[in-house]
Amino acid sequence: MITLLSVGKPKFYARQIEEYLKRINRYRPIIDIAVKEAKDQNVEIIKKKEGECLQQKAGTGIVIALHETGKQYDTIAFSKLLQKHNAITFIIGGAFGLSSDVLQKAQIQLSLSPMTLQHELAQLVLLEQIYRGCSILRGEKYHK
């Protein structure tokens, strides 16, 4: 089971995200959960509130938080990570990122790029890589 936790409902990439969720579900169950964006003048309070909501929704298994300074994997190594863990929760923060508490509690911090990605785009890129990794594990041609 893969759980994808993110802040806010996708808007711009919603159709593509739905398509990858459907494709991944053919290989492995995946749940997409979006928590509400927090409102406040203080960025740290926003991250804290969103982080608390994300942690409440986290599934079982390994928790992987997306962060620009996290570990980068090539596609084959990422597919092996998917294969190694039956239950994975990926956490993607909102516009201001993840709270330090979420980052500290995650077993892995994953970077999709050293550049900062808009959170909805990060979700799409992550889903494409999960799909690619699943196709590699099945020996399919998609990844070439």
C-alpha positions as CSV (number, residue, x, y, z in Angstrom):
1,M,0.0,0.0,0.0
2,I,1.2,3.4,-0.9
3,T,-0.2,6.5,0.8
4,L,0.3,9.9,-0.8
5,L,-0.3,12.8,1.6
6,S,-0.2,16.3,0.4
7,V,-1.5,19.8,1.3
8,G,-4.3,21.2,-0.8
9,K,-6.2,19.7,-3.7
10,P,-4.5,19.6,-7.1
11,K,-5.8,22.2,-9.6
12,F,-3.5,22.7,-12.5
13,Y,-2.2,19.1,-12.8
14,A,-5.3,17.4,-11.4
15,R,-6.1,15.4,-14.6
16,Q,-2.5,14.1,-14.9
17,I,-2.3,13.2,-11.2
18,E,-5.5,11.2,-11.5
19,E,-4.2,9.4,-14.5
20,Y,-1.0,8.3,-12.7
21,L,-3.0,7.3,-9.6
22,K,-5.1,5.1,-11.8
23,R,-2.1,3.6,-13.5
24,I,-0.3,2.9,-10.3
25,N,-3.3,1.2,-8.8
26,R,-2.9,-1.5,-11.5
27,Y,0.4,-2.5,-9.8
28,R,-0.2,-1.6,-6.2
29,P,-2.9,0.0,-4.1
30,I,-2.4,3.7,-3.7
31,I,-4.4,6.2,-1.6
32,D,-4.2,9.9,-2.3
33,I,-5.1,12.1,0.8
34,A,-5.1,15.9,0.7
35,V,-5.2,17.9,3.9
36,K,-6.5,21.5,4.0
37,E,-4.1,24.4,3.5
38,A,-3.6,26.2,6.8
39,K,-4.2,30.0,7.1
40,D,-2.1,32.3,9.2
41,Q,0.3,35.3,8.9
42,N,3.2,33.3,10.3
43,V,4.8,30.7,7.9
44,E,6.0,28.5,10.8
45,I,2.5,28.3,12.2
46,I,1.2,27.3,8.8
47,K,3.8,24.6,8.5
48,K,3.1,23.4,12.0
49,K,-0.7,23.1,11.5
50,E,-0.3,21.4,8.1
51,G,2.3,19.1,9.6
52,E,0.0,18.0,12.4
53,C,-2.7,17.2,9.9
54,L,-0.4,15.3,7.7
55,Q,1.0,13.2,10.6
56,Q,-2.5,12.3,11.7
57,K,-3.3,10.9,8.3
58,A,0.0,9.0,7.9
59,G,-0.4,5.3,7.1
60,T,1.6,2.4,8.3
61,G,5.1,1.6,7.1
62,I,8.0,3.8,6.2
63,V,7.4,7.5,6.0
64,I,9.2,9.4,3.2
65,A,9.0,13.2,3.3
66,L,9.8,15.2,0.2
67,H,12.3,17.9,0.8
68,E,14.7,19.7,-1.5
69,T,17.8,18.7,0.6
70,G,16.7,15.1,0.9
71,K,18.4,12.1,-0.6
72,Q,18.2,11.8,-4.4
73,Y,17.7,8.4,-6.0
74,D,18.1,7.4,-9.6
75,T,15.2,5.5,-11.1
76,I,16.5,2.0,-10.5
77,A,17.4,2.7,-6.9
78,F,13.9,4.3,-6.4
79,S,12.2,1.2,-7.8
80,K,14.2,-1.0,-5.4
81,L,13.0,1.3,-2.6
82,L,9.4,0.7,-3.7
83,Q,10.1,-3.0,-3.8
84,K,11.7,-3.2,-0.4
85,H,8.7,-1.6,1.5
86,N,5.2,-3.0,1.4
87,A,3.7,0.1,3.1
88,I,5.0,3.5,2.2
89,T,3.7,7.0,3.1
90,F,5.0,9.8,1.0
91,I,4.4,13.3,2.4
92,I,4.5,16.5,0.3
93,G,4.2,19.8,2.1
94,G,2.3,22.9,1.0
95,A,3.5,26.2,-0.4
96,F,5.9,26.7,2.5
97,G,7.2,23.1,2.7
98,L,7.1,20.7,5.7
99,S,7.5,21.4,9.4
100,S,10.7,20.4,11.0
101,D,8.7,17.9,13.1
102,V,7.5,16.1,10.0
103,L,11.0,16.0,8.5
104,Q,12.5,14.7,11.8
105,K,9.9,11.9,12.1
106,A,10.3,10.7,8.5
107,Q,12.6,7.7,8.1
108,I,13.7,9.1,4.7
109,Q,13.8,12.6,3.2
110,L,13.6,12.4,-0.5
111,S,14.6,15.1,-3.0
112,L,13.2,14.9,-6.5
113,S,15.5,17.8,-7.5
114,P,17.9,20.2,-5.8
115,M,15.5,22.9,-7.1
116,T,12.4,23.8,-5.3
117,L,9.3,22.5,-7.0
118,Q,5.8,23.8,-6.6
119,H,4.0,21.2,-4.4
120,E,1.5,20.2,-7.0
121,L,4.2,19.7,-9.6
122,A,6.2,17.7,-7.1
123,Q,3.2,15.4,-6.6
124,L,3.0,14.8,-10.3
125,V,6.7,14.1,-10.7
126,L,6.6,11.7,-7.7
127,L,3.6,9.8,-9.1
128,E,5.3,9.5,-12.5
129,Q,8.4,8.1,-10.8
130,I,6.3,5.6,-8.7
131,Y,4.6,4.5,-11.9
132,R,8.0,4.2,-13.7
133,G,9.4,2.2,-10.7
134,C,6.4,-0.2,-10.7
135,S,6.8,-0.8,-14.4
136,I,10.5,-1.5,-14.0
137,L,9.7,-4.0,-11.2
138,R,7.3,-5.8,-13.6
139,G,9.9,-5.9,-16.4
140,E,7.8,-3.7,-18.6
141,K,9.2,-1.4,-21.3
142,Y,7.8,2.0,-20.1
143,H,11.0,3.1,-18.4
144,K,13.1,3.0,-21.6
